[in-house]
Amino acid sequence: MATAADRIKANAERLRDRTPAAADAPRRPPTAGTPQEAPAAIRQKSIRRTVDLAPAQHRALDVWQRETADQLGLARVTGQDVLSALVDQLLADPELSAHITRAIQARQ
């Protein structure tokens, strides 16, 4: 019977066999005047961010999410929904961006 270590080793070997040879070649930084190749693939997977909230902020956000879910007729509004919408607004609205910049500066 194969041990966990044997299974891990076998999986690693399978993955290594599937990897193109170019991935094993050492990467050299581009030199001046040489055209750079475009990246092979654009990252499509979402990137996780976390945030630390004070207990009072956390409770207030929970209440807001529940009330908003009720207003929208949804079972729930997640923190992910809230933060994604906030980031979209922050990046699209220069006035909001300036306001947030001032708020961050005031906290420093």
C-alpha positions in Angstrom: 0.0 0.0 0.0 1.4 3.4 -1.0 2.1 5.8 1.8 1.2 9.5 1.7 4.8 10.4 0.9 4.7 8.0 -2.1 1.5 9.6 -3.4 3.0 13.1 -3.0 6.1 12.0 -4.8 4.1 10.4 -7.6 1.9 13.5 -8.0 5.0 15.7 -8.2 6.5 13.6 -10.9 3.3 13.6 -12.9 3.2 17.4 -12.7 6.8 17.7 -13.6 6.2 15.5 -16.7 3.3 17.9 -17.8 5.4 21.0 -17.4 6.8 22.4 -20.7 10.6 22.3 -21.1 10.7 26.1 -21.4 9.6 26.4 -17.8 12.7 24.6 -16.7 15.0 27.0 -18.6 16.6 29.7 -16.5 15.1 33.1 -16.9 17.4 36.0 -17.8 16.4 39.7 -17.3 15.8 41.5 -20.6 18.7 43.5 -21.9 18.4 47.1 -23.1 17.1 47.3 -26.6 15.7 43.7 -26.8 12.0 43.4 -27.2 10.2 41.7 -24.4 7.8 38.8 -25.0 4.2 39.3 -24.0 3.2 37.2 -21.0 1.9 33.8 -22.1 -1.3 34.1 -20.1 -3.1 36.9 -18.3 -4.0 36.1 -14.7 -7.7 35.4 -14.5 -8.0 34.0 -11.0 -9.2 36.5 -8.3 -6.7 37.6 -5.7 -7.7 37.5 -2.0 -7.4 40.5 0.2 -8.2 40.6 3.9 -9.1 43.4 6.2 -9.0 43.7 10.0 -12.0 45.4 11.6 -12.6 46.6 15.1 -15.4 44.6 16.8 -17.7 47.6 16.6 -17.0 48.0 12.8 -17.6 44.3 12.3 -20.9 44.4 14.1 -22.1 47.5 12.3 -21.1 46.1 8.9 -23.0 42.8 9.7 -26.1 44.9 10.5 -25.7 46.9 7.3 -25.3 43.8 5.2 -28.5 42.2 6.7 -30.5 45.4 6.2 -29.3 45.7 2.7 -30.1 42.1 1.9 -33.6 42.7 3.2 -34.0 45.9 1.0 -32.7 44.0 -2.1 -34.8 40.9 -1.4 -31.7 38.7 -1.1 -31.0 36.0 1.3 -27.7 37.8 2.2 -25.2 40.4 1.1 -21.7 39.1 1.7 -18.6 41.1 2.8 -17.1 40.1 -0.6 -20.1 41.8 -2.3 -19.6 44.9 -0.3 -15.8 45.2 -0.7 -15.9 44.4 -4.4 -18.5 47.1 -5.0 -16.5 49.6 -2.8 -13.3 49.0 -4.7 -15.1 49.4 -8.1 -16.5 52.7 -6.9 -13.2 53.8 -5.5 -11.4 53.2 -8.8 -14.1 54.7 -11.0 -14.9 57.9 -9.0 -12.1 60.4 -8.7 -14.0 62.4 -6.1 -14.5 59.3 -3.9 -10.8 58.5 -4.4 -9.8 61.9 -3.2 -12.1 61.7 -0.2 -10.7 58.3 0.8 -7.1 59.6 0.4 -7.9 62.4 2.7 -9.5 60.0 5.3 -6.4 57.8 5.2 -4.1 60.8 5.6 -6.2 62.0 8.6 -5.7 58.6 10.3 -1.9 58.8 10.0 
